[in-house]
Amino acid sequence: MNKKAATAVILTASSISAMHVMNRIHTSLGTVKNLLSNSENRYYEWRFGKIRYQKKGSGTPLLFVHDLTVGSSNYEFHRLINNLTDKHEIYSIDLLGYGLSDKPSMTYTGNIYEQLISDFIKNVIGRKTSVAVTGESVPFIIMSCHNNPELYNKLICINPQNLYLQNQIPSKQTMLLKFFFEIPITGTFTYHIFANRYMIRKSFEKEYFCQPGEIKEKYIYNYLEAAHIGKYNAKFAFASYIGKYMNMNILHELKEIDNSILMIGGEKEKEIQTTIENYKYYNPAIEEVYIPQTKHFPHLESPDEVLREIEMFL
């Protein structure tokens, strides 16, 4: 082996070792506060892994389903849940691959989540259930509602995903991205760049909240922890997400369901009025309301206004 080749091998090995060390540090720092663990956590033994959920209150069942963004978990709804327990039996879950639920090394799809929600309602709740859901999780809830109408009562959709974007399927480029993120060490290192504290805060400031002053530090740390729990397997849901494997075409199902549907938009969410109008084109019975001075997470930014709309609708 000549000198140049030997040097290249040494540098490559050193770089990989350094990335491995950084991966361990990122994971440790992201989970050190142990914020998501508490005595209220329960687990549903599903066929692909354990699903963390919480149950509170009594009355008609209401299930909360979080978004598919980095660091998502049922923490997303913590400002709503305790205020609804007088009239509703509240369930909130971590989807497979998110939060404290298991994170197997697999491809995550909208159809898997559709099956998960249907099985959860059948086997855990056991009654016809209303669902409140955010963002890119809306399509698989609509799909599940269409395929299992006996399980669903009313639907509350917060800032639903754009139908055009939701119809995009995996391409060669997105498949390659997914493959790259799933590579040990280098893929994990790149995932940690997208899931570090700075990037999560930036998402809150630019995309999730209209008023940066309303962002609490505990939000950032809870999302950071959820993005790193499960060690390096936390990246697999993200890999499928950017690979567009979670997308679903729901136009047919949207036309056919006849459940009562309320869509809540953050007034400042990008193109949200156009998005909701597109949903209403396929299902004119949809009701809509917009929460002033909010973006993607009005239920975190202005929970009182969102609670009022939910209570009136239910």
ROTORVO-753572 format. One record per residue (C-alpha): residue number from 1; residue in one letter; x, y, z. Coordinates in nm, 3 decimals. Layout:
N
vexlum_keza_u_v_w
NUM_A_X_Y_Z
...
//
This chain:
314
vexlum_keza_u_v_w
1_M_0.000_0.000_0.000
2_N_0.149_0.336_-0.100
3_K_0.161_0.637_0.129
4_K_-0.142_0.812_-0.022
5_A_-0.363_0.507_0.010
6_A_-0.248_0.447_0.367
7_T_-0.319_0.808_0.456
8_A_-0.666_0.787_0.300
9_V_-0.745_0.471_0.497
10_I_-0.626_0.629_0.823
11_L_-0.825_0.949_0.762
12_T_-1.139_0.755_0.671
13_A_-1.111_0.534_0.977
14_S_-1.049_0.837_1.197
15_S_-1.349_1.021_1.053
16_I_-1.580_0.724_1.104
17_S_-1.454_0.679_1.460
18_A_-1.510_1.048_1.531
19_M_-1.865_1.030_1.389
20_H_-1.938_0.723_1.602
21_V_-1.825_0.907_1.914
22_M_-2.034_1.211_1.819
23_N_-2.337_0.987_1.763
24_R_-2.304_0.848_2.115
25_I_-2.266_1.198_2.258
26_H_-2.569_1.333_2.069
27_T_-2.786_1.043_2.185
28_S_-2.674_1.077_2.547
29_L_-2.722_1.454_2.561
30_G_-3.060_1.434_2.391
31_T_-3.203_1.188_2.642
32_V_-3.029_1.284_2.967
33_K_-3.327_1.477_3.110
34_N_-3.563_1.175_3.084
35_L_-3.862_1.406_3.032
36_L_-4.099_1.163_2.858
37_S_-4.098_0.891_3.125
38_N_-4.374_0.916_3.385
39_S_-4.614_0.701_3.583
40_E_-4.903_0.767_3.341
41_N_-4.739_0.578_3.053
42_R_-4.910_0.258_2.936
43_Y_-4.811_0.021_2.656
44_Y_-5.011_-0.157_2.390
45_E_-4.841_-0.472_2.258
46_W_-4.887_-0.435_1.884
47_R_-4.755_-0.675_1.620
48_F_-4.469_-0.442_1.518
49_G_-4.374_-0.333_1.869
50_K_-4.490_-0.170_2.193
51_I_-4.695_0.148_2.156
52_R_-4.679_0.401_2.438
53_Y_-5.007_0.572_2.525
54_Q_-5.175_0.759_2.806
55_K_-5.536_0.744_2.920
56_K_-5.717_1.006_3.128
57_G_-6.068_1.117_3.215
58_S_-6.410_0.963_3.153
59_G_-6.687_1.012_2.901
60_T_-6.694_0.979_2.523
61_P_-6.358_0.863_2.383
62_L_-6.123_1.109_2.211
63_L_-5.790_0.996_2.064
64_F_-5.503_1.238_1.994
65_V_-5.260_1.150_1.712
66_H_-4.944_1.360_1.672
67_D_-4.771_1.483_1.356
68_L_-4.483_1.305_1.179
69_T_-4.221_1.577_1.229
70_V_-3.882_1.512_1.391
71_G_-3.925_1.469_1.766
72_S_-4.303_1.429_1.755
73_S_-4.478_1.243_2.037
74_N_-4.801_1.267_2.232
75_Y_-4.637_1.557_2.419
76_E_-4.765_1.769_2.130
77_F_-5.111_1.771_2.293
78_H_-5.016_1.814_2.658
79_R_-5.177_2.159_2.680
80_L_-5.515_2.024_2.566
81_I_-5.554_1.686_2.733
82_N_-5.603_1.780_3.099
83_N_-5.870_2.034_3.006
84_L_-6.091_1.778_2.832
85_T_-6.099_1.498_3.088
86_D_-6.427_1.606_3.254
87_K_-6.633_1.506_2.951
88_H_-6.405_1.274_2.755
89_E_-6.202_0.961_2.801
90_I_-5.875_1.087_2.651
91_Y_-5.620_0.867_2.478
92_S_-5.292_0.998_2.336
93_I_-5.035_0.775_2.169
94_D_-4.682_0.776_2.035
95_L_-4.689_0.632_1.685
96_L_-4.454_0.345_1.603
97_G_-4.108_0.494_1.549
98_Y_-4.182_0.803_1.762
99_G_-4.152_0.908_2.126
100_L_-4.139_0.618_2.371
101_S_-4.296_0.365_2.134
102_D_-4.071_0.100_1.986
103_K_-3.858_0.205_1.689
104_P_-3.783_-0.105_1.482
105_S_-3.546_-0.078_1.185
106_M_-3.809_-0.101_0.913
107_T_-3.983_0.105_0.645
108_Y_-4.265_0.311_0.795
109_T_-4.567_0.376_0.573
110_G_-4.902_0.546_0.600
111_N_-5.069_0.206_0.566
112_I_-4.884_0.077_0.872
113_Y_-5.010_0.375_1.074
114_E_-5.361_0.325_0.937
115_Q_-5.350_-0.034_1.069
116_L_-5.203_0.079_1.401
117_I_-5.480_0.331_1.470
118_S_-5.754_0.087_1.368
119_D_-5.610_-0.186_1.591
120_F_-5.562_0.056_1.880
121_I_-5.925_0.170_1.870
122_K_-6.050_-0.189_1.840
123_N_-5.828_-0.347_2.104
124_V_-5.760_-0.069_2.355
125_I_-6.045_0.183_2.337
126_G_-6.313_-0.063_2.230
127_R_-6.572_0.200_2.139
128_K_-6.653_0.438_1.856
129_T_-6.398_0.717_1.892
130_S_-6.346_1.076_1.787
131_V_-5.992_1.160_1.673
132_A_-5.789_1.481_1.683
133_V_-5.489_1.464_1.450
134_T_-5.220_1.699_1.319
135_G_-5.050_1.766_0.987
136_E_-4.912_1.475_0.791
137_S_-5.093_1.219_1.006
138_V_-5.431_1.340_0.879
139_P_-5.433_1.123_0.561
140_F_-5.390_0.787_0.734
141_I_-5.665_0.879_0.981
142_I_-5.899_0.959_0.691
143_M_-5.799_0.633_0.522
144_S_-5.861_0.436_0.841
145_C_-6.195_0.612_0.895
146_H_-6.303_0.521_0.541
147_N_-6.200_0.156_0.576
148_N_-6.336_0.114_0.931
149_P_-6.633_0.352_0.967
150_E_-6.767_0.158_1.266
151_L_-6.465_0.275_1.471
152_Y_-6.492_0.650_1.414
153_N_-6.713_0.928_1.537
154_K_-6.596_1.285_1.463
155_L_-6.261_1.398_1.316
156_I_-6.064_1.709_1.413
157_C_-5.779_1.781_1.170
158_I_-5.525_2.047_1.269
159_N_-5.332_2.201_0.977
160_P_-5.380_1.902_0.745
161_Q_-5.111_1.815_0.493
162_N_-5.141_1.964_0.143
163_L_-5.319_1.709_-0.080
164_Y_-5.076_1.762_-0.368
165_L_-4.772_1.696_-0.149
166_Q_-4.947_1.400_0.010
167_N_-4.993_1.239_-0.332
168_Q_-4.618_1.236_-0.402
169_I_-4.472_0.885_-0.407
170_P_-4.114_0.770_-0.345
171_S_-3.879_0.857_-0.631
172_K_-3.526_0.739_-0.706
173_Q_-3.393_1.047_-0.528
174_T_-3.602_1.004_-0.213
175_M_-3.529_0.629_-0.205
176_L_-3.159_0.712_-0.215
177_L_-3.203_0.961_0.070
178_K_-3.380_0.697_0.276
179_F_-3.102_0.447_0.206
180_F_-2.837_0.701_0.305
181_F_-2.997_0.787_0.639
182_E_-3.026_0.418_0.724
183_I_-2.651_0.361_0.681
184_P_-2.483_0.296_1.019
185_I_-2.263_0.574_1.160
186_T_-2.261_0.816_0.863
187_G_-2.639_0.806_0.818
188_T_-2.689_0.836_1.193
189_F_-2.447_1.129_1.208
190_T_-2.642_1.309_0.933
191_Y_-2.972_1.238_1.110
192_H_-2.833_1.401_1.424
193_I_-2.762_1.716_1.223
194_F_-3.134_1.734_1.141
195_A_-3.242_1.636_1.494
196_N_-3.016_1.849_1.713
197_R_-3.135_2.118_1.953
198_Y_-3.052_2.405_1.716
199_M_-3.250_2.258_1.424
200_I_-3.551_2.174_1.642
201_R_-3.555_2.528_1.781
202_K_-3.525_2.666_1.428
203_S_-3.829_2.460_1.322
204_F_-4.030_2.599_1.613
205_E_-3.930_2.955_1.528
206_K_-3.975_2.936_1.149
207_E_-4.250_2.677_1.096
208_Y_-4.437_2.577_1.412
209_F_-4.497_2.906_1.596
210_C_-4.607_3.248_1.478
211_Q_-4.488_3.418_1.797
212_P_-4.133_3.308_1.896
213_G_-4.185_3.454_2.243
214_E_-4.442_3.179_2.312
215_I_-4.185_2.902_2.256
216_K_-4.091_2.745_2.588
217_E_-3.755_2.578_2.638
218_K_-3.928_2.264_2.766
219_Y_-4.091_2.221_2.423
220_I_-3.748_2.207_2.260
221_Y_-3.611_1.956_2.512
222_N_-3.914_1.727_2.489
223_Y_-3.888_1.717_2.110
224_L_-3.512_1.666_2.133
225_E_-3.556_1.371_2.367
226_A_-3.829_1.213_2.154
227_A_-3.597_1.239_1.851
228_H_-3.320_1.043_2.026
229_I_-3.495_0.788_2.248
230_G_-3.436_0.439_2.112
231_K_-3.070_0.509_2.040
232_Y_-2.984_0.497_1.671
233_N_-3.316_0.341_1.565
234_A_-3.480_0.682_1.608
235_K_-3.363_0.767_1.256
236_F_-3.565_0.501_1.072
237_A_-3.901_0.678_1.088
238_F_-3.730_0.998_0.970
239_A_-3.569_0.810_0.680
240_S_-3.908_0.679_0.568
241_Y_-4.059_1.026_0.615
242_I_-3.815_1.205_0.385
243_G_-3.830_0.910_0.148
244_K_-4.204_0.988_0.113
245_Y_-4.303_0.636_0.217
246_M_-4.560_0.776_0.461
247_N_-4.757_0.958_0.190
248_M_-5.101_0.835_0.084
249_N_-5.344_0.927_-0.192
250_I_-5.674_0.976_-0.010
251_L_-5.890_1.160_-0.266
252_H_-6.131_0.869_-0.312
253_E_-6.160_0.808_0.065
254_L_-6.203_1.178_0.138
255_K_-6.498_1.195_-0.102
256_E_-6.674_0.897_0.050
257_I_-6.651_0.940_0.428
258_D_-6.956_1.104_0.585
259_N_-6.823_1.171_0.935
260_S_-6.841_1.519_1.085
261_I_-6.502_1.682_1.019
262_L_-6.360_2.003_1.164
263_M_-6.039_2.144_1.019
264_I_-5.847_2.385_1.241
265_G_-5.590_2.601_1.069
266_G_-5.323_2.823_1.211
267_E_-5.402_3.160_1.054
268_K_-5.036_3.216_0.960
269_E_-4.967_2.861_0.842
270_K_-4.837_2.869_0.485
271_E_-5.119_2.823_0.228
272_I_-5.347_2.666_0.488
273_Q_-5.665_2.827_0.354
274_T_-5.595_2.693_0.006
275_T_-5.517_2.350_0.153
276_I_-5.842_2.333_0.348
277_E_-6.040_2.459_0.048
278_N_-5.894_2.169_-0.152
279_Y_-6.015_1.924_0.113
280_K_-6.359_2.089_0.104
281_Y_-6.369_2.053_-0.274
282_Y_-6.369_1.675_-0.228
283_N_-6.585_1.678_0.086
284_P_-6.804_1.991_0.110
285_A_-6.934_1.892_0.456
286_I_-6.600_1.984_0.618
287_E_-6.617_2.271_0.867
288_E_-6.322_2.508_0.909
289_V_-6.191_2.755_1.161
290_Y_-5.867_2.953_1.185
291_I_-5.680_3.039_1.504
292_P_-5.537_3.395_1.489
293_Q_-5.163_3.455_1.522
294_T_-5.065_3.087_1.507
295_K_-4.884_2.859_1.264
296_H_-4.845_2.480_1.262
297_F_-4.909_2.409_1.631
298_P_-5.201_2.630_1.739
299_H_-5.272_2.377_2.015
300_L_-4.934_2.464_2.169
301_E_-4.932_2.832_2.081
302_S_-5.295_2.922_2.162
303_P_-5.441_2.618_2.341
304_D_-5.738_2.801_2.492
305_E_-5.873_2.899_2.148
306_V_-5.822_2.546_2.015
307_L_-5.991_2.397_2.321
308_R_-6.292_2.619_2.273
309_E_-6.331_2.506_1.910
310_I_-6.290_2.139_2.000
311_E_-6.544_2.157_2.283
312_M_-6.799_2.334_2.062
313_F_-6.749_2.077_1.784
314_L_-6.773_1.772_2.008
//
